[in-house]
């Protein structure tokens, strides 16, 4: 399939000052359509709104998936991507879960790399910034009825971003949710399906009203075992070991999570992917055995946790400050991503000219 490229004749004004997260979008968009049993009409073109029929499937049945990745520039001005191939692999897996037809992985990966290079002037250079990539697929068939659609739109937009949380690396406070659940084993929690995120909003809003930054999710059955935090995976440094919830089918297999596990082991810290009991973590926080908690994800990279509330009681972790392990992991991973630290893992790809 040919990739048609049409560059904008009216470049946008690039933002100045604080970027925030997901507020600005670059000059171009990559799109590809599915109909008649095949993917076709691949193009990179000027960024523009979509025309969608009010009856299109995604608006009624949430048949859609997305990904989140990042691109950077090193000190030489070279464009780098971080584990983008893994994101495309995971997108294919998510698509299969909600009956979206498979696409040519190599073709889509190449198209995303090309749009990054076309819009590379949008890659910010400040500390903690990046160009955020949002590949997405939505069902566009104009028809009602609960079934897999026969038309889809795959697209990718780019956004220059700063810190995901307004406080940057300031430790967040979590509310352990006991009424609502994010996902259950056998559902779609292990995939980046769009409906997962709407289902999480109510608990998040309630947590903020109570004075907390995010939700710590527990399992759907016993409401006792930690699953995720907000939209991130979570780690506990307890008794000198790193504990993280095992991938049970309801937890997203995070690419940052996978990277952090490797870095922890290379730091000589034992990692256990296991069932993490919130009752035991609360007791460990009280005794001081629990020294650090942090979330991991593409958007925030590392989000240190200063404390959490469980059954109406607040527990402080590590004096409420960012811990040494979290700090070292953040420095190591962001250093690899932006080329300051040698990548011995093969995670970073330097993009050439187009």
Buried (B, 14 or more C-beta within 10 A) or exposed (E): EEBEBEEBEEBEEEBEEEBBBBEBBBBBBBBBBBBEEEBEEBBBBBBEEEEEEEEBBBBBBBBBBBBBBBBBBBEEEEBBBBBBBBBBBBBBBBBEBBEBBEBBEEBBBEBBBBBBBBBBEBBBEEEBBBBBBBBBBBBBBEBEEEEBBBBBBBBBBBBBBBBBBEEEBBBBBBBBBEEBBBBBEEBBBBBBBBBBBEBBEEBBEBBEEEEBBBBBBBBBEEBBBBBBBBBBBBBBBBEEEBBBBBBBBBBBBBBBBBBBBBBBEEEEBEBEBEBBBBEBBBEBBEEEBBBBBBBBBBBBBBBBBBBBBBEEEEBBBBEEBBBEBBBBBBEBBBEBBBBEBEBEEEBBBEBEEE
